[in-house]
Amino acid sequence: MTPPGLLGAALLFWGWQTGALVVGVVMAVLLEARHVVRSRWDLSRADFNRVSDLSAVLLVLVAVYQFVGTDAARAVLAILEWLPLILLALVTCQIYSVAGTVDLSIFFWSLRRRANERPDTPGWPVDLTYPYVLLAILSASAANVRTGTFFAGATLLAAWALWGARPPRCAVAVWTATFAVAVIVGWAGHIGVAAAQRALERAAQAWLLDVMRREADPFKSSTALGEIGEVKLSTRILLRVESRGGMRPPGLLREATYNVYNTPTWYAVDAPFVPVPPESGGSTWRLGALAAERGRVTIAAYLRRGRGVLPAPSGSRELDDLLVVELARNPLGSLRVAEGLGLVRYAARFADGTADAPPRSLDMVIPRSEQAAVERAAGELGLHGKTPEEALAALRAWFSGGFRYSRYLGAPSAGASPLADFFFRTRAGHCEYFATGTVLLLRAAGIPTRYAIGYAVHEWSALEGRFIVRANDAHAWALAWIGGAWREVDTTPAEWVAVEREPARPGR
Protein backbone atom coordinates (compact mmCIF):
# COMPACT_ATOMS: atom_id res chain seq x y z
CA MET A 1 0.00 0.00 0.00
CA THR A 2 1.30 3.48 -0.83
CA PRO A 3 2.27 5.86 1.98
CA PRO A 4 -0.36 8.38 3.11
CA GLY A 5 -0.88 11.22 0.66
CA LEU A 6 0.94 9.72 -2.34
CA LEU A 7 -2.20 8.59 -4.18
CA GLY A 8 -3.85 11.95 -3.63
CA ALA A 9 -0.76 13.88 -4.73
CA ALA A 10 -0.50 11.80 -7.91
CA LEU A 11 -4.14 12.48 -8.75
CA LEU A 12 -3.77 16.20 -8.06
CA PHE A 13 -0.75 16.26 -10.37
CA TRP A 14 -2.75 14.39 -13.03
CA GLY A 15 -5.67 16.82 -12.72
CA TRP A 16 -3.35 19.83 -12.93
CA GLN A 17 -1.56 18.61 -16.05
CA THR A 18 -4.72 17.51 -17.90
CA GLY A 19 -6.81 20.55 -17.00
CA ALA A 20 -9.19 18.45 -14.86
CA LEU A 21 -8.03 19.73 -11.47
CA VAL A 22 -11.51 19.69 -9.92
CA VAL A 23 -11.96 16.04 -10.91
CA GLY A 24 -8.49 15.26 -9.57
CA VAL A 25 -9.31 16.89 -6.21
CA VAL A 26 -12.50 14.83 -5.82
CA MET A 27 -10.66 11.61 -6.69
CA ALA A 28 -7.80 12.45 -4.32
CA VAL A 29 -10.18 13.13 -1.41
CA LEU A 30 -12.05 9.89 -2.11
CA LEU A 31 -8.90 7.73 -1.99
CA GLU A 32 -7.10 9.52 0.86
CA ALA A 33 -10.22 9.39 3.06
CA ARG A 34 -9.30 5.75 3.72
CA HIS A 35 -6.97 7.01 6.45
CA VAL A 36 -9.93 8.59 8.24
CA VAL A 37 -12.73 6.12 7.46
CA ARG A 38 -12.08 2.89 9.37
CA SER A 39 -14.97 0.76 8.09
CA ARG A 40 -14.17 -1.68 5.28
CA TRP A 41 -16.22 -3.68 2.75
CA ASP A 42 -16.14 -7.45 2.75
CA LEU A 43 -15.99 -7.87 -1.02
CA SER A 44 -15.95 -11.27 -2.67
CA ARG A 45 -14.04 -12.28 -5.78
CA ALA A 46 -17.30 -12.03 -7.75
CA ASP A 47 -17.72 -8.43 -6.56
CA PHE A 48 -14.26 -7.53 -7.80
CA ASN A 49 -15.03 -9.26 -11.10
CA ARG A 50 -18.06 -7.05 -11.58
CA VAL A 51 -16.10 -3.88 -10.81
CA SER A 52 -13.36 -4.96 -13.22
CA ASP A 53 -15.97 -5.55 -15.93
CA LEU A 54 -17.42 -2.09 -15.25
CA SER A 55 -13.97 -0.55 -15.79
CA ALA A 56 -13.59 -2.48 -19.05
CA VAL A 57 -16.97 -1.22 -20.28
CA LEU A 58 -16.04 2.36 -19.40
CA LEU A 59 -12.77 1.98 -21.30
CA VAL A 60 -14.62 0.77 -24.40
CA LEU A 61 -17.17 3.60 -24.21
CA VAL A 62 -14.45 6.25 -23.84
CA ALA A 63 -12.50 4.71 -26.73
CA VAL A 64 -15.54 4.69 -29.03
CA TYR A 65 -16.40 8.27 -28.11
CA GLN A 66 -12.87 9.51 -28.76
CA PHE A 67 -12.33 7.66 -32.05
CA VAL A 68 -15.70 8.84 -33.38
CA GLY A 69 -15.17 12.45 -32.34
CA THR A 70 -11.54 13.05 -33.35
CA ASP A 71 -8.60 11.67 -35.28
CA ALA A 72 -6.81 8.48 -34.20
CA ALA A 73 -3.67 10.10 -32.77
CA ARG A 74 -5.60 12.51 -30.52
CA ALA A 75 -8.03 9.73 -29.54
CA VAL A 76 -5.22 7.52 -28.20
CA LEU A 77 -3.82 10.38 -26.11
CA ALA A 78 -7.29 11.28 -24.81
CA ILE A 79 -7.94 7.67 -23.74
CA LEU A 80 -4.59 7.59 -21.96
CA GLU A 81 -5.43 10.83 -20.14
CA TRP A 82 -8.67 9.43 -18.70
CA LEU A 83 -7.38 6.02 -17.55
CA PRO A 84 -7.08 7.09 -13.87
CA LEU A 85 -10.78 7.98 -13.85
CA ILE A 86 -11.72 4.78 -15.68
CA LEU A 87 -9.91 2.62 -13.09
CA LEU A 88 -10.97 4.69 -10.07
CA ALA A 89 -13.78 2.33 -9.03
CA LEU A 90 -11.46 -0.69 -9.02
CA VAL A 91 -8.77 1.02 -6.91
CA THR A 92 -11.42 2.40 -4.55
CA CYS A 93 -12.83 -1.07 -3.96
CA GLN A 94 -9.35 -2.41 -3.22
CA ILE A 95 -8.35 0.19 -0.63
CA TYR A 96 -11.74 0.07 1.12
CA SER A 97 -11.95 -3.73 1.11
CA VAL A 98 -11.13 -6.00 4.04
CA ALA A 99 -8.47 -7.81 1.99
CA GLY A 100 -6.73 -4.60 0.89
CA THR A 101 -5.66 -6.26 -2.37
CA VAL A 102 -7.27 -7.63 -5.53
CA ASP A 103 -6.85 -11.02 -7.11
CA LEU A 104 -4.99 -11.10 -10.41
CA SER A 105 -7.72 -13.33 -11.85
CA ILE A 106 -10.15 -10.39 -12.16
CA PHE A 107 -8.18 -9.14 -15.19
CA PHE A 108 -8.14 -12.41 -17.21
CA TRP A 109 -11.04 -14.63 -18.22
CA SER A 110 -8.84 -17.74 -18.22
CA LEU A 111 -7.77 -17.16 -14.61
CA ARG A 112 -11.36 -16.44 -13.62
CA ARG A 113 -12.47 -19.77 -15.06
CA ARG A 114 -9.69 -21.58 -13.23
CA ALA A 115 -10.60 -19.84 -9.97
CA ASN A 116 -14.26 -20.82 -10.39
CA GLU A 117 -13.33 -24.44 -11.06
CA ARG A 118 -10.94 -24.56 -8.08
CA PRO A 119 -12.34 -22.20 -5.43
CA ASP A 120 -10.02 -23.56 -2.74
CA THR A 121 -6.85 -22.80 -4.71
CA PRO A 122 -4.91 -19.77 -3.37
CA GLY A 123 -5.20 -16.72 -5.56
CA TRP A 124 -2.64 -14.17 -6.76
CA PRO A 125 -3.16 -11.06 -4.60
CA VAL A 126 -1.80 -7.82 -6.09
CA ASP A 127 -1.69 -4.25 -4.83
CA LEU A 128 -2.88 -1.73 -7.45
CA THR A 129 -1.92 1.44 -5.59
CA TYR A 130 1.67 1.80 -6.79
CA PRO A 131 0.76 0.91 -10.41
CA TYR A 132 -2.07 3.45 -10.10
CA VAL A 133 0.41 6.18 -9.11
CA LEU A 134 2.54 5.31 -12.15
CA LEU A 135 -0.59 5.35 -14.33
CA ALA A 136 -1.50 8.83 -13.05
CA ILE A 137 1.97 10.12 -14.01
CA LEU A 138 1.79 8.42 -17.42
CA SER A 139 -1.67 9.88 -18.06
CA ALA A 140 -0.45 13.32 -17.04
CA SER A 141 2.38 12.98 -19.56
CA ALA A 142 -0.17 12.68 -22.40
CA ALA A 143 -1.13 16.32 -21.76
CA ASN A 144 2.40 17.54 -21.03
CA VAL A 145 3.46 20.55 -23.11
CA ARG A 146 7.19 19.92 -22.61
CA THR A 147 7.79 22.28 -19.71
CA GLY A 148 10.02 21.68 -16.70
CA THR A 149 7.02 21.60 -14.38
CA PHE A 150 6.07 18.11 -15.49
CA PHE A 151 9.58 16.76 -14.87
CA ALA A 152 9.69 18.43 -11.47
CA GLY A 153 6.29 17.05 -10.47
CA ALA A 154 7.13 13.54 -11.64
CA THR A 155 10.45 13.72 -9.78
CA LEU A 156 8.77 14.72 -6.50
CA LEU A 157 6.23 11.91 -6.78
CA ALA A 158 8.98 9.40 -7.54
CA ALA A 159 10.98 10.60 -4.51
CA TRP A 160 7.88 10.27 -2.31
CA ALA A 161 7.24 6.71 -3.48
CA LEU A 162 10.87 5.57 -3.33
CA TRP A 163 11.49 7.11 0.10
CA GLY A 164 8.86 4.88 1.64
CA ALA A 165 10.36 1.81 -0.03
CA ARG A 166 14.01 2.53 0.81
CA PRO A 167 15.96 -0.22 2.68
CA PRO A 168 16.03 0.41 6.45
CA ARG A 169 19.82 0.26 6.57
CA CYS A 170 20.31 2.77 3.75
CA ALA A 171 21.75 6.04 5.02
CA VAL A 172 19.71 9.14 4.22
CA ALA A 173 22.73 10.87 2.63
CA VAL A 174 23.48 7.89 0.39
CA TRP A 175 19.85 7.61 -0.69
CA THR A 176 19.61 11.34 -1.39
CA ALA A 177 22.83 11.40 -3.40
CA THR A 178 21.80 8.35 -5.43
CA PHE A 179 18.40 9.83 -6.20
CA ALA A 180 19.96 13.19 -7.18
CA VAL A 181 22.29 11.43 -9.62
CA ALA A 182 19.31 9.60 -11.12
CA VAL A 183 17.42 12.89 -11.52
CA ILE A 184 20.40 14.59 -13.20
CA VAL A 185 20.92 11.67 -15.57
CA GLY A 186 17.19 11.57 -16.34
CA TRP A 187 17.07 15.29 -17.11
CA ALA A 188 20.19 15.09 -19.28
CA GLY A 189 18.71 12.12 -21.12
CA HIS A 190 15.47 14.03 -21.67
CA ILE A 191 17.35 17.03 -23.11
CA GLY A 192 19.57 14.76 -25.21
CA VAL A 193 16.67 12.82 -26.69
CA ALA A 194 14.85 16.07 -27.55
CA ALA A 195 17.99 17.50 -29.18
CA ALA A 196 18.58 14.27 -31.10
CA GLN A 197 14.99 14.36 -32.35
CA ARG A 198 15.38 17.92 -33.61
CA ALA A 199 18.72 17.10 -35.26
CA LEU A 200 17.19 14.05 -36.94
CA GLU A 201 14.24 16.11 -38.20
CA ARG A 202 16.60 18.76 -39.61
CA ALA A 203 18.74 16.11 -41.30
CA ALA A 204 15.68 14.41 -42.79
CA GLN A 205 14.31 17.72 -44.08
CA ALA A 206 17.66 18.63 -45.64
CA TRP A 207 17.88 15.22 -47.29
CA LEU A 208 14.36 15.52 -48.67
CA LEU A 209 15.06 18.99 -50.03
CA ASP A 210 18.20 17.74 -51.73
CA VAL A 211 16.67 14.57 -53.19
CA MET A 212 13.18 15.66 -54.16
CA ARG A 213 13.72 19.05 -55.79
CA ARG A 214 12.00 21.94 -54.10
CA GLU A 215 8.40 20.93 -54.73
CA ALA A 216 6.00 20.66 -51.83
CA ASP A 217 5.17 17.43 -50.10
CA PRO A 218 1.36 17.27 -50.45
CA PHE A 219 1.07 15.31 -47.21
CA LYS A 220 3.62 17.13 -45.00
CA SER A 221 5.03 20.62 -45.07
CA SER A 222 8.76 20.37 -45.78
CA THR A 223 9.66 23.59 -43.96
CA ALA A 224 8.94 23.22 -40.26
CA LEU A 225 8.14 26.07 -37.91
CA GLY A 226 11.29 27.24 -36.16
CA GLU A 227 13.59 26.36 -39.08
CA ILE A 228 14.59 28.40 -42.12
CA GLY A 229 14.47 25.96 -44.98
CA GLU A 230 17.24 25.75 -47.55
CA VAL A 231 14.67 26.61 -50.21
CA LYS A 232 14.29 30.13 -48.77
CA LEU A 233 18.00 30.83 -49.29
CA SER A 234 18.07 30.00 -53.01
CA THR A 235 17.51 32.46 -55.88
CA ARG A 236 17.07 29.75 -58.50
CA ILE A 237 14.18 30.36 -60.94
CA LEU A 238 11.48 27.72 -60.56
CA LEU A 239 8.47 29.13 -62.43
CA ARG A 240 7.65 31.49 -65.25
CA VAL A 241 4.21 33.10 -65.24
CA GLU A 242 2.30 34.92 -67.98
CA SER A 243 -1.07 36.63 -67.84
CA ARG A 244 -3.29 37.59 -70.79
CA GLY A 245 -4.46 41.05 -71.69
CA GLY A 246 -1.82 42.87 -69.68
CA MET A 247 -3.49 41.85 -66.43
CA ARG A 248 -1.36 41.15 -63.42
CA PRO A 249 -1.33 37.44 -62.45
CA PRO A 250 -2.57 36.33 -59.03
CA GLY A 251 -0.17 37.25 -56.27
CA LEU A 252 -0.13 33.71 -54.85
CA LEU A 253 0.23 30.33 -56.54
CA ARG A 254 -0.69 27.48 -54.23
CA GLU A 255 1.06 24.11 -54.21
CA ALA A 256 -0.36 22.34 -51.16
CA THR A 257 -2.76 22.79 -48.26
CA TYR A 258 -2.61 21.23 -44.80
CA ASN A 259 -5.16 20.82 -42.03
CA VAL A 260 -3.39 19.32 -38.97
CA TYR A 261 -0.56 20.99 -37.04
CA ASN A 262 1.73 18.95 -34.81
CA THR A 263 4.54 21.19 -33.63
CA PRO A 264 6.56 22.01 -35.65
CA THR A 265 5.10 20.47 -38.84
CA TRP A 266 1.87 20.74 -40.82
CA TYR A 267 0.22 17.60 -42.24
CA ALA A 268 -2.54 16.83 -44.73
CA VAL A 269 -4.73 14.30 -42.93
CA ASP A 270 -7.52 12.29 -44.55
CA ALA A 271 -6.71 13.84 -47.93
CA PRO A 272 -6.23 11.01 -50.43
CA PHE A 273 -5.46 11.83 -54.06
CA VAL A 274 -8.12 10.98 -56.65
CA PRO A 275 -7.33 10.81 -60.39
CA VAL A 276 -8.70 13.66 -62.49
CA PRO A 277 -9.98 12.38 -65.85
CA PRO A 278 -8.90 14.48 -68.87
CA GLU A 279 -11.40 15.99 -71.26
CA SER A 280 -11.78 14.55 -74.75
CA GLY A 281 -8.71 16.34 -76.13
CA GLY A 282 -6.42 14.83 -73.49
CA SER A 283 -4.79 18.13 -72.48
CA THR A 284 -7.66 19.80 -70.59
CA TRP A 285 -8.36 18.83 -66.97
CA ARG A 286 -11.53 19.95 -65.18
CA LEU A 287 -10.93 20.58 -61.45
CA GLY A 288 -14.32 21.80 -60.31
CA ALA A 289 -17.66 23.18 -61.28
CA LEU A 290 -17.39 26.02 -63.76
CA ALA A 291 -17.85 29.47 -62.25
CA ALA A 292 -17.52 33.02 -63.44
CA GLU A 293 -13.95 33.12 -64.70
CA ARG A 294 -11.83 35.78 -63.02
CA GLY A 295 -8.74 35.30 -65.13
CA ARG A 296 -6.32 32.98 -66.87
CA VAL A 297 -2.62 32.56 -66.16
CA THR A 298 -0.01 30.47 -67.98
CA ILE A 299 2.64 28.75 -65.86
CA ALA A 300 5.84 26.99 -66.89
CA ALA A 301 7.26 24.72 -64.17
CA TYR A 302 10.05 22.19 -63.86
CA LEU A 303 9.27 18.65 -62.68
CA ARG A 304 11.99 16.31 -61.54
CA ARG A 305 11.65 13.01 -63.42
CA GLY A 306 8.25 14.22 -64.63
CA ARG A 307 6.69 14.07 -61.16
CA GLY A 308 5.68 16.71 -58.69
CA VAL A 309 3.04 19.09 -57.38
CA LEU A 310 1.73 21.81 -59.70
CA PRO A 311 1.40 25.38 -58.46
CA ALA A 312 -1.83 27.11 -59.47
CA PRO A 313 -4.11 29.93 -58.27
CA SER A 314 -6.34 28.88 -55.37
CA GLY A 315 -9.51 29.28 -57.42
CA SER A 316 -8.35 27.16 -60.37
CA ARG A 317 -11.26 25.34 -62.03
CA GLU A 318 -9.57 24.08 -65.18
CA LEU A 319 -6.06 23.41 -66.54
CA ASP A 320 -5.53 23.69 -70.31
CA ASP A 321 -2.64 22.54 -72.51
CA LEU A 322 -1.25 20.32 -69.75
CA LEU A 323 0.49 17.40 -71.46
CA VAL A 324 0.79 14.73 -68.77
CA VAL A 325 -0.31 11.11 -68.52
CA GLU A 326 -1.86 11.30 -65.08
CA LEU A 327 -3.11 14.14 -62.87
CA ALA A 328 -4.56 13.63 -59.39
CA ARG A 329 -6.15 16.01 -56.90
CA ASN A 330 -6.82 15.77 -53.17
CA PRO A 331 -9.71 17.34 -51.22
CA LEU A 332 -7.40 20.10 -49.96
CA GLY A 333 -6.64 21.35 -53.48
CA SER A 334 -3.17 19.91 -54.17
CA LEU A 335 -2.51 18.86 -57.79
CA ARG A 336 -0.04 16.02 -58.37
CA VAL A 337 1.47 14.86 -61.66
CA ALA A 338 2.62 11.24 -61.74
CA GLU A 339 3.88 11.07 -65.34
CA GLY A 340 4.87 14.14 -67.29
CA LEU A 341 7.74 15.96 -68.93
CA GLY A 342 10.66 17.63 -67.19
CA LEU A 343 9.17 21.00 -68.15
CA VAL A 344 5.40 21.47 -68.27
CA ARG A 345 3.50 24.52 -69.48
CA TYR A 346 -0.19 24.91 -68.71
CA ALA A 347 -2.90 27.54 -68.50
CA ALA A 348 -4.96 27.77 -65.31
CA ARG A 349 -8.45 29.26 -65.48
CA PHE A 350 -9.44 30.53 -62.05
CA ALA A 351 -12.46 32.02 -60.35
CA ASP A 352 -13.30 33.43 -56.92
CA GLY A 353 -13.13 30.97 -54.03
CA THR A 354 -11.81 27.45 -54.43
CA ALA A 355 -13.07 24.03 -55.38
CA ASP A 356 -11.59 22.54 -52.19
CA ALA A 357 -13.61 20.33 -49.86
CA PRO A 358 -15.76 22.21 -47.31
CA PRO A 359 -14.63 22.48 -43.69
CA ARG A 360 -14.38 19.48 -41.39
CA SER A 361 -13.68 19.08 -37.69
CA LEU A 362 -9.92 18.91 -38.37
CA ASP A 363 -10.03 22.49 -39.63
CA MET A 364 -10.86 23.67 -36.08
CA VAL A 365 -8.28 21.70 -34.09
CA ILE A 366 -5.70 23.59 -32.04
CA PRO A 367 -2.86 21.31 -30.88
CA ARG A 368 -2.56 20.90 -27.15
CA SER A 369 1.03 22.12 -27.19
CA GLU A 370 -0.11 25.52 -28.52
CA GLN A 371 -3.46 25.91 -26.75
CA ALA A 372 -2.14 28.08 -23.92
CA ALA A 373 -0.36 30.50 -26.27
CA VAL A 374 -3.26 30.67 -28.72
CA GLU A 375 -5.87 31.21 -26.01
CA ARG A 376 -3.76 33.94 -24.42
CA ALA A 377 -3.30 35.75 -27.75
CA ALA A 378 -6.95 35.30 -28.70
CA GLY A 379 -7.99 36.74 -25.33
CA GLU A 380 -5.72 39.76 -25.72
CA LEU A 381 -7.18 40.40 -29.18
CA GLY A 382 -10.75 39.78 -28.06
CA LEU A 383 -11.34 37.34 -30.92
CA HIS A 384 -14.08 35.40 -29.16
CA GLY A 385 -17.45 36.76 -30.22
CA LYS A 386 -16.15 38.79 -33.15
CA THR A 387 -17.53 38.33 -36.64
CA PRO A 388 -15.13 36.75 -39.17
CA GLU A 389 -14.42 40.13 -40.76
CA GLU A 390 -13.76 41.71 -37.36
CA ALA A 391 -11.45 38.85 -36.38
CA LEU A 392 -9.51 39.22 -39.65
CA ALA A 393 -9.17 42.97 -39.11
CA ALA A 394 -7.92 42.47 -35.55
CA LEU A 395 -5.35 39.91 -36.69
CA ARG A 396 -4.06 42.07 -39.53
CA ALA A 397 -3.73 45.06 -37.22
CA TRP A 398 -1.90 42.98 -34.59
CA PHE A 399 0.62 41.46 -36.99
CA SER A 400 1.23 44.68 -38.91
CA GLY A 401 1.63 46.79 -35.78
CA GLY A 402 4.20 45.04 -33.64
CA PHE A 403 5.71 42.23 -35.70
CA ARG A 404 8.45 42.11 -38.31
CA TYR A 405 9.66 39.63 -40.92
CA SER A 406 12.99 37.92 -40.28
CA ARG A 407 14.79 34.91 -41.73
CA TYR A 408 17.17 34.62 -38.81
CA LEU A 409 15.94 33.63 -35.38
CA GLY A 410 17.80 33.33 -32.12
CA ALA A 411 17.56 30.49 -29.64
CA PRO A 412 13.98 30.00 -28.38
CA SER A 413 13.05 30.53 -24.74
CA ALA A 414 13.41 27.46 -22.57
CA GLY A 415 10.13 25.58 -22.30
CA ALA A 416 8.30 27.78 -24.84
CA SER A 417 6.96 26.49 -28.14
CA PRO A 418 8.12 28.28 -31.32
CA LEU A 419 4.69 29.87 -31.70
CA ALA A 420 4.51 31.10 -28.09
CA ASP A 421 8.00 32.55 -28.48
CA PHE A 422 6.88 34.29 -31.67
CA PHE A 423 3.69 35.72 -30.15
CA PHE A 424 5.04 37.09 -26.90
CA ARG A 425 8.81 37.52 -27.08
CA THR A 426 10.51 37.86 -30.47
CA ARG A 427 7.52 39.08 -32.54
CA ALA A 428 9.70 38.28 -35.54
CA GLY A 429 9.73 35.35 -37.91
CA HIS A 430 9.34 34.15 -41.46
CA CYS A 431 6.07 33.46 -43.24
CA GLU A 432 5.54 30.04 -41.64
CA TYR A 433 5.18 31.79 -38.26
CA PHE A 434 2.65 34.33 -39.51
CA ALA A 435 0.64 31.72 -41.42
CA THR A 436 0.59 29.21 -38.55
CA GLY A 437 -0.32 31.89 -36.04
CA THR A 438 -3.11 33.15 -38.28
CA VAL A 439 -4.56 29.67 -38.81
CA LEU A 440 -4.65 28.78 -35.11
CA LEU A 441 -5.94 32.18 -33.98
CA LEU A 442 -8.75 32.13 -36.54
CA ARG A 443 -9.64 28.63 -35.37
CA ALA A 444 -9.79 30.00 -31.82
CA ALA A 445 -12.24 32.61 -33.14
CA GLY A 446 -14.46 29.80 -34.47
CA ILE A 447 -13.44 30.11 -38.13
CA PRO A 448 -12.38 26.91 -39.97
CA THR A 449 -8.92 27.58 -41.38
CA ARG A 450 -6.18 25.71 -43.28
CA TYR A 451 -2.47 26.28 -43.90
CA ALA A 452 -1.35 26.78 -47.52
CA ILE A 453 2.08 26.93 -49.11
CA GLY A 454 3.24 27.92 -52.56
CA TYR A 455 4.88 30.93 -54.18
CA ALA A 456 4.39 34.67 -54.39
CA VAL A 457 4.39 36.20 -57.88
CA HIS A 458 5.89 39.70 -57.90
CA GLU A 459 9.10 39.88 -60.00
CA TRP A 460 8.73 41.13 -63.59
CA SER A 461 11.49 40.21 -66.00
CA ALA A 462 11.81 42.84 -68.72
CA LEU A 463 14.26 40.56 -70.51
CA GLU A 464 11.78 37.67 -70.76
CA GLY A 465 8.61 39.76 -70.86
CA ARG A 466 6.92 37.77 -68.11
CA PHE A 467 7.00 37.19 -64.35
CA ILE A 468 9.57 34.86 -62.86
CA VAL A 469 9.32 33.05 -59.53
CA ARG A 470 12.43 32.09 -57.57
CA ALA A 471 12.92 29.52 -54.84
CA ASN A 472 13.09 32.21 -52.17
CA ASP A 473 9.64 33.40 -53.26
CA ALA A 474 8.29 30.34 -51.43
CA HIS A 475 5.52 31.53 -49.15
CA ALA A 476 2.91 30.37 -46.65
CA TRP A 477 -0.52 31.81 -45.86
CA ALA A 478 -3.93 30.84 -44.50
CA LEU A 479 -7.18 29.78 -46.13
CA ALA A 480 -10.20 30.78 -44.01
CA TRP A 481 -13.80 29.63 -44.53
CA ILE A 482 -15.74 32.90 -44.65
CA GLY A 483 -19.09 33.48 -46.29
CA GLY A 484 -19.35 29.90 -47.50
CA ALA A 485 -16.03 29.90 -49.39
CA TRP A 486 -12.31 29.55 -48.75
CA ARG A 487 -10.61 32.94 -48.68
CA GLU A 488 -6.85 33.62 -48.82
CA VAL A 489 -5.50 35.42 -45.74
CA ASP A 490 -1.87 36.56 -45.84
CA THR A 491 -0.71 38.36 -42.69
CA THR A 492 3.04 38.29 -43.39
CA PRO A 493 4.38 41.88 -43.50
CA ALA A 494 4.89 43.10 -47.06
CA GLU A 495 8.55 43.76 -46.28
CA TRP A 496 9.25 40.04 -46.60
CA VAL A 497 9.84 40.31 -50.36
CA ALA A 498 12.64 42.85 -49.91
CA VAL A 499 14.14 40.88 -47.01
CA GLU A 500 14.29 37.71 -49.11
CA ARG A 501 16.21 39.60 -51.80
CA GLU A 502 18.93 40.58 -49.32
CA PRO A 503 22.12 38.49 -49.53
CA ALA A 504 22.68 35.94 -46.79
CA ARG A 505 24.58 37.48 -43.90
CA PRO A 506 27.90 35.88 -42.93
CA GLY A 507 27.87 33.76 -39.85
CA ARG A 508 24.13 33.22 -39.99
Secondary structure, DSSP 8 states (H G I E B T S, - for coil): ---TTHHHHHHHHHHHHHT-HHHHHHHHHHHHGGGT----B---HHHHHHHHHHHHHHHHHHHHHHHHHS-HHHHHHHHHHTHHHHTHHHHHHHHTBSSSSEEGGGG-HHHHHHHHH-TTS---EE--HHHHHHHHHHHHHTT--S-HHHHHHHHHHHHHHHHHTS-TTS-HHHHHHHHHHHHHHHHHHHHHHHHHHHHHHHHHHHHHHHHHTT---SSB-SS-TT---GGGG---EEEEEEEGGG----SEEEEEEE-EEETTEEE--S---EE--B-TTSS-EE-S----EEEEEEEEEE-BTTBEE--B-TTEEEEES---SEEEE-TT--EEEEE--SEEEEEEEEESS--S----GGGG---HHHHHHHHHHHHHHT-TT--HHHHHHHHHHHHHHH-EE-S------TT--HHHHIIIII-EE-HHHHHHHHHHHHHHTT--EEEEEEEE--EEETTTTEEEEEGGGEEEEEEEEETTEEEEE--S-TTHHHHHHS---TT-
